[in-house]
Amino acid sequence: MSWLFQHSLSIKNWFLNLSSALQAEATFLDLRAEGYVFMYRQGRPISAVLTQDMKVGAAAEIDRHAVVAICRDYDRLFLL
């Protein structure tokens, strides 16, 4: 299923529209051992990729610190 989320333009556009409608802070896919792929942040589409150990593989400079912080907060949800 994650392959479909990563590669389908129609699914990506659906998530971008939903993110905008909900005024989401960020939208990303948790690919488990493969890391994270961001597609939306603060009202705009973005492209950012992080490894599972939070190393930024690709991201605009303006998004780099924010996407790492978002992923760390997300990971903390599972430590409860």
Buried (B, 14 or more C-beta within 10 A) or exposed (E): EEEEBBEEEEEBEEBBEEBBEEEBEBBBBEBEEBBBBBBBBEEEBBEBBBBBEBEBEEBEEEBBEBBBEBBEEEEEEEEE
